[in-house]
Amino acid sequence: MPKQLQNSELTQRIVICIKQLRKERTITLEVFYFDTGIHLARIEQGKQNISVATLSKICDYFEISLSDFFIMVEKY
């Protein structure tokens, strides 16, 4: 199996944006997990890569489009 590509700078910027969205909406990791089934703590700690499908589900939860999310990412 080929090694998975990683871009630690991009990943870190994505994590920062996810944390910011969650904190702005005062959503705990526990509530987020119960609502979505996604272990956001693992993503926020950088222990798990995030797929596009998972990122899309996260954006849906926060009611933000993927394109708007990546606009946020570019600011970091």
Secondary structure in CASP SS format (residue, H / E / C, confidence):
PFRMAT SS
TARGET T0000
AUTHOR 0000-0000-0000
METHOD secondary structure of the structure
MODEL  1
M C 1.00
P C 1.00
K C 1.00
Q C 1.00
L C 1.00
Q C 1.00
N C 1.00
S H 1.00
E H 1.00
L H 1.00
T H 1.00
Q H 1.00
R H 1.00
I H 1.00
V H 1.00
I H 1.00
C H 1.00
I H 1.00
K H 1.00
Q H 1.00
L H 1.00
R H 1.00
K H 1.00
E H 1.00
R C 1.00
T C 1.00
I C 1.00
T C 1.00
L H 1.00
E H 1.00
V H 1.00
F H 1.00
Y H 1.00
F H 1.00
D H 1.00
T H 1.00
G C 1.00
I C 1.00
H C 1.00
L H 1.00
A H 1.00
R H 1.00
I H 1.00
E H 1.00
Q C 1.00
G C 1.00
K C 1.00
Q C 1.00
N C 1.00
I C 1.00
S C 1.00
V H 1.00
A H 1.00
T H 1.00
L H 1.00
S H 1.00
K H 1.00
I H 1.00
C H 1.00
D H 1.00
Y H 1.00
F C 1.00
E C 1.00
I C 1.00
S C 1.00
L H 1.00
S H 1.00
D H 1.00
F H 1.00
F H 1.00
I H 1.00
M H 1.00
V H 1.00
E H 1.00
K C 1.00
Y C 1.00
END
